[in-house]
Amino acid sequence: MKVLFLTPRLPYPPAGGDKVTVYSHIRLLSPLVESIHLLSLIEDDRETESARAFQSEFPNLTVETIRLSRTRSRCNAVLGLAASAEPLQVHYYHSARFARRAAELARENAFDACYAHLVRMAPYARNLPVPVKTLCMTDCLTLRYERSAPYAKGIARHIERIERERMAAFETRCTEDFLFSIVVTDLDRQKLLELGARGQIVVIPFGVDLGMFCPEESERRDSDTVVFLGNLHSAPNRDAVRYFVDTIWPRIRKRKPSARFIIVGVNAPSWIQRLHGKKGIEVAGAVADVRPFLRRAACTVCPMRIGAGIQTKNLESLALKTPVVSTTVGFEGLEAQEGEGVLVADSPQEFADRVLLVLTDSGQRTRLGEAGRRIIEERYDWNTRAQALYSLLSGKLPGTGVGQAP
């Protein structure tokens, strides 16, 4: 099987949920297929070095990139307000060069399948002469925008309203243009069906590389340390940090002045960077390896108020036996009960109380960590997703051996 991958961002290095997903899917499929050709947009020519490093990891992978500057993307989005009724993020990632190259590759190569990552890649893939086309949607974006509405302010509120209205029609139509659409939770699938989606929507949850994310008992926990992990370019993650710092962290510090909060993640905006050194907050930003931070933490926090799908930050923490304190939104989609590695709280005071419990009770911390690792081993091993992905790209529903033309 020859597979064409289309992605809006280069999935290497694999930092952040979207990049980890595509990287992991390629890693799983590489031993099962003849070849994989990845065509990806990049913002900066310096990313070509990462593209070469990525290609060198797999003998049957070809990586090709096309630059679309952030300035050009922003102009696209502004023009998109009046140009059409398509979502602004589709306009943001519009590139005539990318469209031409995708069409050329499809004509020149006998691809058996096309994998498009996120709905913003759907326009590039929908008309390609490839027998089997699969769209990895990940989340229902309409659900995410509905949840962000109460927290948007100023002009952002109006832009999000426009995007929400456009996205509802667009993503349901996308499910009809592809043989299969992938989401990571049944909640996302059900929401798409409620919106009127008529295509075949398949749930394939995120996973964790258990060999990479394994506990090291020799590395001691710091009972004062709380960590947040996430791509800080993401609006839901930025909102989570602001909510935690403004309303939850002061309550924790009042009762435990020695507590420190470490923010780990790429693309930290200036207002997050300015938090460094204030009130026990450290901004580590982009790091080469997140695992040492997670292994040393007494717990990680997932104070999400906006979002959908599964939070990969939670999976990676639990894999390392690091307890998680999360809001209900951050906990959704995880196949676990509260207490199986995760404590759930939605009010600022309850959230602070749960964090303080983990910081001060080593027995509870150990029990939560053990339970979390068991959940990951039983239900979230990336390697168990390989056959389902291969089936979809073969035109068959996982476990049935049958497919249905769109």
C-alpha positions as CSV (number, residue, x, y, z in Angstrom):
1,M,0.0,0.0,0.0
2,K,1.2,3.5,-0.9
3,V,-0.1,6.3,1.3
4,L,-0.2,10.0,0.9
5,F,-0.3,12.1,4.1
6,L,-1.4,15.8,4.0
7,T,-0.7,17.8,7.1
8,P,-1.0,21.5,8.1
9,R,2.0,21.4,10.3
10,L,5.2,19.3,10.2
11,P,4.6,16.5,12.8
12,Y,8.3,16.6,13.9
13,P,9.6,16.9,16.5
14,P,6.4,15.2,18.0
15,A,5.5,17.9,20.6
16,G,1.9,18.6,21.2
17,G,-1.2,16.5,20.6
18,D,-1.6,17.0,16.9
19,K,2.0,16.4,16.0
20,V,2.2,13.4,18.3
21,T,-0.9,11.9,16.6
22,V,0.4,12.2,13.1
23,Y,3.9,11.1,14.1
24,S,2.5,8.1,15.9
25,H,0.2,7.1,13.0
26,I,3.1,7.2,10.6
27,R,5.3,5.2,13.0
28,L,2.5,2.5,13.3
29,L,1.8,2.3,9.6
30,S,5.4,2.4,8.4
31,P,6.1,-1.4,8.9
32,L,2.7,-2.3,7.4
33,V,2.8,-0.4,4.1
34,E,5.1,-0.1,1.0
35,S,5.6,3.7,1.3
36,I,4.4,6.9,2.9
37,H,4.7,10.3,1.2
38,L,4.1,13.2,3.6
39,L,3.3,16.6,2.2
40,S,3.3,19.3,4.9
41,L,3.0,23.0,5.2
42,I,5.7,24.8,7.2
43,E,5.9,28.4,8.5
44,D,9.7,28.8,8.4
45,D,12.3,27.4,6.1
46,R,14.3,26.3,9.1
47,E,11.8,23.5,9.6
48,T,13.3,21.7,6.6
49,E,16.0,20.4,8.9
50,S,13.3,18.8,11.0
51,A,11.8,17.4,7.9
52,R,15.1,15.7,6.9
53,A,15.5,14.3,10.5
54,F,11.9,12.9,10.4
55,Q,12.5,11.3,7.0
56,S,15.6,9.6,8.3
57,E,13.7,7.8,11.0
58,F,11.7,5.6,8.6
59,P,13.1,3.8,5.5
60,N,9.9,4.1,3.5
61,L,9.0,7.7,4.4
62,T,9.4,10.7,2.0
63,V,8.8,14.1,3.5
64,E,8.1,17.1,1.4
65,T,7.4,20.6,2.7
66,I,5.9,23.8,1.3
67,R,6.3,27.1,3.1
68,L,3.3,29.2,4.1
69,S,4.4,32.2,6.2
70,R,2.4,33.2,9.2
71,T,1.9,36.7,7.7
72,R,0.4,35.2,4.5
73,S,-1.8,32.9,6.6
74,R,-3.1,35.9,8.6
75,C,-3.9,37.8,5.4
76,N,-5.7,34.7,4.1
77,A,-7.9,34.6,7.2
78,V,-8.7,38.3,7.0
79,L,-9.7,38.0,3.3
80,G,-11.7,34.8,4.2
81,L,-14.1,36.9,6.3
82,A,-15.7,38.1,3.1
83,A,-14.3,35.6,0.5
84,S,-16.5,32.6,1.3
85,A,-18.5,30.8,4.0
86,E,-15.7,28.3,4.7
87,P,-14.1,28.4,8.2
88,L,-11.4,30.9,8.8
89,Q,-8.9,28.2,9.6
90,V,-9.4,26.7,6.2
91,H,-8.5,30.1,4.7
92,Y,-5.6,30.5,7.1
93,Y,-4.0,27.3,5.7
94,H,-4.8,28.0,2.0
95,S,-1.9,27.6,-0.3
96,A,-2.2,27.3,-4.1
97,R,1.3,25.8,-4.2
98,F,0.3,23.1,-1.8
99,A,-2.9,22.3,-3.7
100,R,-0.9,22.0,-7.0
101,R,1.7,19.8,-5.5
102,A,-0.8,17.5,-3.8
103,A,-2.6,17.1,-7.2
104,E,0.8,16.5,-9.0
105,L,1.7,13.8,-6.4
106,A,-1.6,12.1,-6.8
107,R,-1.3,12.0,-10.6
108,E,2.3,10.9,-10.6
109,N,2.0,8.1,-8.0
110,A,-0.4,5.3,-7.7
111,F,-1.4,6.0,-4.1
112,D,-3.8,3.5,-2.6
113,A,-4.9,5.8,0.2
114,C,-4.8,9.4,1.4
115,Y,-4.7,10.5,5.0
116,A,-5.6,14.2,5.6
117,H,-5.0,15.6,9.1
118,L,-7.7,18.0,10.4
119,V,-10.6,19.5,8.5
120,R,-8.3,22.4,7.3
121,M,-6.7,19.8,4.9
122,A,-10.0,18.5,3.6
123,P,-10.2,20.9,0.6
124,Y,-6.8,19.6,-0.6
125,A,-7.7,15.9,-0.4
126,R,-11.4,15.7,-1.3
127,N,-10.9,15.7,-5.1
128,L,-7.7,13.8,-5.4
129,P,-7.8,10.7,-7.6
130,V,-7.0,8.3,-4.7
131,P,-9.3,5.3,-4.1
132,V,-9.5,5.5,-0.3
133,K,-9.5,8.9,1.5
134,T,-9.5,9.2,5.3
135,L,-9.9,12.4,7.3
136,C,-8.4,12.5,10.8
137,M,-10.6,15.1,12.4
138,T,-9.5,14.3,16.0
139,D,-12.1,16.5,17.7
140,C,-15.5,18.0,16.8
141,L,-14.4,21.6,16.5
142,T,-18.0,22.9,16.7
143,L,-18.1,21.5,20.3
144,R,-14.9,23.2,21.1
145,Y,-16.1,26.6,19.9
146,E,-19.4,26.2,21.8
147,R,-17.4,25.7,24.9
148,S,-15.1,28.7,24.3
149,A,-18.0,31.1,23.7
150,P,-18.5,32.1,27.4
151,Y,-14.8,33.0,27.7
152,A,-14.2,34.9,24.5
153,K,-13.9,38.7,24.8
154,G,-13.9,41.7,22.5
155,I,-13.4,41.1,18.8
156,A,-12.4,37.4,19.6
157,R,-16.0,36.8,20.6
158,H,-17.3,37.9,17.2
159,I,-14.7,36.0,15.3
160,E,-15.4,32.8,17.2
161,R,-19.1,33.2,16.6
162,I,-18.5,33.4,12.9
163,E,-16.1,30.5,13.0
164,R,-18.5,28.4,15.0
165,E,-21.4,28.9,12.6
166,R,-19.2,28.2,9.6
167,M,-17.5,25.1,11.2
168,A,-20.8,23.3,12.0
169,A,-21.8,23.1,8.4
170,F,-18.2,22.5,7.1
171,E,-17.1,19.6,9.3
172,T,-20.4,17.7,8.9
173,R,-20.0,18.1,5.1
174,C,-16.4,16.8,5.4
175,T,-17.6,13.5,6.7
176,E,-19.5,12.9,3.4
177,D,-16.4,13.7,1.3
178,F,-14.2,11.0,2.9
179,L,-14.7,7.3,3.2
180,F,-13.9,7.5,6.9
181,S,-13.5,10.3,9.4
182,I,-11.5,9.6,12.6
183,V,-12.3,11.2,16.0
184,V,-10.7,10.3,19.3
185,T,-13.8,10.0,21.6
186,D,-17.4,8.9,21.2
187,L,-18.5,12.2,22.6
188,D,-17.1,13.9,19.5
189,R,-18.7,11.3,17.2
190,Q,-22.1,11.8,18.8
191,K,-21.8,15.6,18.5
192,L,-21.1,15.3,14.8
193,L,-24.1,13.0,14.3
194,E,-26.3,15.5,16.2
195,L,-25.1,18.2,13.8
196,G,-26.2,16.1,10.9
197,A,-23.0,14.3,9.8
198,R,-23.9,11.4,7.5
199,G,-20.4,9.9,6.7
200,Q,-18.7,7.0,8.5
201,I,-17.2,8.3,11.7
202,V,-14.8,6.0,13.5
203,V,-13.4,6.4,17.0
204,I,-9.7,5.7,17.4
205,P,-8.5,7.1,20.7
206,F,-5.0,8.6,21.3
207,G,-2.3,6.5,22.7
208,V,1.0,6.6,24.5
209,D,4.4,5.1,23.5
210,L,4.8,2.9,26.6
211,G,8.4,2.3,25.9
212,M,9.2,6.0,25.8
213,F,6.9,7.1,28.6
214,C,7.8,4.6,31.3
215,P,8.3,5.4,35.0
216,E,11.8,5.5,36.5
217,E,11.6,4.7,40.2
218,S,15.0,6.1,40.9
219,E,13.7,9.6,40.0
220,R,12.2,11.1,43.1
221,R,9.1,13.2,43.2
222,D,9.2,16.8,44.4
223,S,6.2,17.2,46.7
224,D,6.1,20.9,46.0
225,T,6.0,20.8,42.2
226,V,3.0,21.1,40.0
227,V,3.4,21.0,36.2
228,F,1.3,22.1,33.3
229,L,2.2,20.6,29.9
230,G,0.8,21.8,26.6
231,N,1.3,23.6,23.3
232,L,0.8,27.2,24.3
233,H,-0.1,28.3,20.8
234,S,-3.4,26.6,21.5
235,A,-6.2,28.9,22.7
236,P,-7.6,26.3,25.1
237,N,-4.2,25.7,26.7
238,R,-3.6,29.5,27.1
239,D,-7.0,29.9,28.7
240,A,-6.2,27.0,31.0
241,V,-3.0,28.6,32.2
242,R,-4.6,31.9,32.7
243,Y,-7.5,30.4,34.7
244,F,-5.2,28.4,36.9
245,V,-2.7,31.2,37.6
246,D,-5.4,33.8,38.3
247,T,-8.0,31.8,40.3
248,I,-6.5,28.5,41.6
249,W,-2.7,29.0,42.1
250,P,-3.1,31.8,44.7
251,R,-5.3,29.4,46.8
252,I,-2.6,26.7,46.7
253,R,0.2,29.1,47.6
254,K,-1.7,30.5,50.5
255,R,-1.8,27.1,52.2
256,K,1.6,25.9,50.8
257,P,3.9,28.8,50.2
258,S,6.7,26.4,49.1
259,A,4.7,25.2,46.1
260,R,6.0,25.9,42.7
261,F,4.2,25.8,39.3
262,I,6.2,24.9,36.2
263,I,4.7,25.7,32.7
264,V,6.1,23.4,30.0
265,G,5.3,23.8,26.4
266,V,6.2,25.4,23.1
267,N,5.1,28.8,21.8
268,A,4.6,30.5,25.1
269,P,3.2,34.0,24.4
270,S,4.8,37.0,26.1
271,W,2.3,37.3,28.9
272,I,3.0,33.7,30.0
273,Q,6.8,34.3,29.7
274,R,6.4,37.3,32.0
275,L,5.0,35.0,34.8
276,H,8.5,33.5,35.2
277,G,9.9,34.2,38.7
278,K,6.6,35.5,40.1
279,K,4.7,33.8,43.0
280,G,6.5,30.4,42.6
281,I,5.9,30.2,38.9
282,E,8.6,28.9,36.4
283,V,8.2,29.0,32.7
284,A,10.3,26.3,31.2
285,G,8.8,26.8,27.8
286,A,10.0,24.5,25.0
287,V,12.1,21.7,26.3
288,A,13.9,18.9,24.5
289,D,12.3,16.2,26.7
290,V,9.1,16.6,28.8
291,R,9.6,13.4,30.7
292,P,12.0,14.6,33.5
293,F,9.5,17.4,34.3
294,L,6.6,14.9,34.5
295,R,8.6,12.4,36.5
296,R,9.6,14.9,39.2
297,A,6.2,16.5,39.6
298,A,3.9,15.6,42.4
299,C,1.1,16.1,40.0
300,T,0.2,17.7,36.7
301,V,-2.9,19.9,36.2
302,C,-5.4,20.1,33.3
303,P,-7.6,23.1,34.2
304,M,-9.3,23.1,30.8
305,R,-12.5,25.0,30.3
306,I,-12.4,24.8,26.5
307,G,-11.8,21.8,24.3
308,A,-12.9,18.4,23.1
309,G,-11.4,15.0,22.6
310,I,-8.7,13.5,24.8
311,Q,-6.0,15.5,26.4
312,T,-2.7,13.9,25.5
313,K,-1.0,15.7,28.4
314,N,-3.1,13.5,30.7
315,L,-2.1,10.3,29.0
316,E,1.6,11.1,29.1
317,S,1.4,12.1,32.8
318,L,-0.5,8.9,33.8
319,A,1.9,6.7,31.8
320,L,4.7,8.1,34.1
321,K,2.6,7.4,37.3
322,T,2.1,11.2,37.7
323,P,-1.3,12.0,39.1
324,V,-3.5,14.5,37.3
325,V,-5.9,17.0,38.7
326,S,-8.4,18.0,36.0
327,T,-11.6,19.8,35.2
328,T,-14.5,17.8,33.8
329,V,-13.7,19.1,30.3
330,G,-10.1,18.0,30.6
331,F,-11.2,14.6,31.9
332,E,-13.7,13.9,29.2
333,G,-13.0,11.1,26.8
334,L,-10.6,9.3,29.1
335,E,-11.8,5.7,29.7
336,A,-11.3,5.8,33.4
337,Q,-13.2,6.5,36.6
338,E,-12.3,9.4,38.8
339,G,-9.6,8.2,41.2
340,E,-7.9,6.0,38.5
341,G,-5.0,8.4,38.3
342,V,-7.1,11.5,38.0
343,L,-8.9,13.7,40.5
344,V,-11.6,15.9,39.0
345,A,-12.8,19.4,40.2
346,D,-14.5,22.3,38.5
347,S,-14.6,25.1,41.1
348,P,-11.3,27.0,41.8
349,Q,-11.5,26.0,45.5
350,E,-12.2,22.4,44.9
351,F,-9.4,22.3,42.3
352,A,-6.9,23.8,44.7
353,D,-8.0,21.3,47.4
354,R,-7.4,18.4,45.1
355,V,-3.9,19.6,44.2
356,L,-3.0,20.2,47.8
357,L,-4.2,16.7,48.7
358,V,-1.8,15.2,46.1
359,L,1.1,17.5,47.3
360,T,0.7,16.6,50.9
361,D,-0.4,13.0,50.9
362,S,2.4,10.7,49.6
363,G,0.2,7.6,50.0
364,Q,-2.6,9.1,47.9
365,R,-0.1,10.2,45.3
366,T,1.4,6.7,45.0
367,R,-2.1,5.1,44.7
368,L,-3.2,7.5,42.0
369,G,0.1,7.0,40.1
370,E,-0.2,3.2,40.1
371,A,-3.8,3.3,39.0
372,G,-3.1,5.8,36.2
373,R,-0.3,3.6,34.8
374,R,-2.6,0.6,34.8
375,I,-5.2,2.5,32.8
376,I,-2.6,3.5,30.2
377,E,-1.2,0.0,29.9
378,E,-4.7,-1.6,29.5
379,R,-6.3,1.0,27.2
380,Y,-3.9,3.5,25.7
381,D,-1.0,1.7,24.2
382,W,-0.4,3.3,20.7
383,N,0.7,-0.1,19.3
384,T,-2.9,-1.4,19.7
385,R,-4.1,1.2,17.2
386,A,-2.1,0.0,14.2
387,Q,-4.5,-2.5,12.8
388,A,-7.5,-0.2,13.0
389,L,-5.5,2.5,11.1
390,Y,-4.4,0.0,8.5
391,S,-8.0,-1.2,8.0
392,L,-9.3,2.3,7.4
393,L,-6.7,3.0,4.8
394,S,-7.5,-0.3,3.2
395,G,-11.1,0.8,2.9
396,K,-12.5,-1.4,5.6
397,L,-14.1,-0.7,9.0
398,P,-11.9,-2.0,11.8
399,G,-13.0,-5.4,12.9
400,T,-15.5,-5.9,10.1
401,G,-13.5,-6.4,6.9
402,V,-16.0,-4.3,5.0
403,G,-16.1,-0.8,3.8
404,Q,-18.7,1.5,2.1
405,A,-18.1,3.9,-0.7
406,P,-18.8,7.6,0.2
